[in-house]
Amino acid sequence: MWVATDTVLPPTVALEIEPSVGGICKLIMPGDFCMTGRCSVVETNKKPVYSWQWRDDNEVTEIKVLFTQASAQTQVQLSHRGFITKDPKQRHLEGWHSYLDGFEQLIVNAGF
């Protein structure tokens, strides 16, 4: 998986992941916001795919992260699809930009 229980990035306060097909993904944020999902594809160091659903929301979306080697670096491509309306899509886009900035900083701080 591309994240783990020990790589919690703000504003997330807790993360639970079972990195296997059918395994649960659970993300908890301040204010009782909670996302749950299930892993549908787990290709170690290459591609996780999982569902994403906020508590009390009927919309279930899908997240796919693809890692590819680009010379001496790794390229991360994230796809979040299945939105019914535009508003949640835009909010998630802003959230992903923030999360990926934090993810990049985590990697830099780890010396990679």
Buried (B, 14 or more C-beta within 10 A) or exposed (E): BBBEEEBBBEEBEEBEBBBEEEBEBBBBBEEEBBBBBBBBEBEEEEBBBBBBBBEEEEEBBBBBBBBEEEEEEEEBEEEBEEBEEEEBBEEBEEEBEEBEEBBEEBEEEEEE
